[in-house]
Amino acid sequence: MVVTDMFSKFARRMSSTQGFPYVVIAETPNPIRQLEPEALRPRANAMIQTVIDGLTLPPAELQLRMKDRIKEIHPHGVPRSTVPV
């Protein structure tokens, strides 16, 4: 999944409610809407290894790499929902 940094936690929580808590998320700084292609290329280059890893690494390796982000999947004090909002 590719998102701007403003939406990464939301993307993580939504993917978790859909049964994919360890989906790989490539982030880029917000905003991107009005950037020229010359400004977008370095951002895409910075994310490309994350995208490749998400498509090629085994699930166990992805889960191991995500262990420090578990708080985004199950944030303390936030009730879990089985239905996306």
C-alpha positions in Angstrom: 0.0 0.0 0.0 1.3 3.5 -0.8 0.2 6.4 1.3 1.3 9.8 2.5 2.5 10.0 6.1 -0.8 11.6 7.2 -2.7 8.4 6.4 -0.2 5.7 7.4 -1.7 5.0 10.8 -5.3 5.0 9.4 -4.1 2.6 6.6 -2.5 0.3 9.2 -5.7 0.2 11.3 -8.0 -0.3 8.3 -5.8 -3.1 6.8 -5.9 -4.8 10.3 -9.7 -4.7 10.4 -9.7 -6.4 7.0 -7.5 -9.2 8.2 -4.1 -7.9 6.9 -2.4 -6.4 9.9 1.1 -6.8 8.5 0.5 -5.3 5.1 3.6 -3.4 3.9 2.9 0.4 3.7 5.3 2.6 1.7 5.0 6.2 3.0 5.9 9.6 1.4 5.6 13.0 3.0 2.3 14.8 2.5 1.2 16.6 0.3 1.8 15.2 -3.1 -1.3 16.5 -5.0 0.3 19.4 -6.8 3.9 18.3 -7.1 5.5 18.2 -10.5 6.9 14.9 -11.8 10.4 16.0 -11.1 9.5 16.4 -7.4 7.6 13.0 -7.3 10.4 10.9 -8.8 12.8 11.2 -5.7 9.8 10.2 -3.5 9.0 7.2 -5.6 12.7 6.2 -5.6 12.7 6.4 -1.8 9.7 4.0 -1.6 10.6 1.5 -4.2 12.6 -0.9 -1.9 9.6 -1.0 0.5 7.3 -1.9 -2.4 9.7 -4.6 -3.6 10.0 -6.0 -0.1 6.3 -6.1 0.3 5.9 -8.1 -2.9 8.8 -10.5 -2.5 9.5 -11.2 1.2 7.9 -14.2 3.0 5.1 -13.3 5.5 7.2 -14.4 8.5 9.9 -11.9 7.6 7.4 -9.1 7.1 5.8 -9.8 10.5 9.2 -9.8 12.1 10.0 -6.4 10.6 6.7 -5.1 11.8 7.1 -6.0 15.5 7.9 -2.4 16.5 4.8 -1.1 14.7 2.4 -3.4 16.6 1.1 -0.4 18.6 -0.3 1.0 15.3 -2.2 -2.2 14.7 -3.5 -2.5 18.3 -3.2 1.0 19.8 -3.4 1.2 23.6 -6.8 2.7 24.7 -8.5 2.4 21.3 -11.3 -0.1 21.2 -11.1 -2.7 18.5 -13.7 -2.8 15.9 -14.6 -5.7 13.7 -16.3 -3.5 11.2 -14.4 -0.7 9.4 -15.6 2.8 10.0 
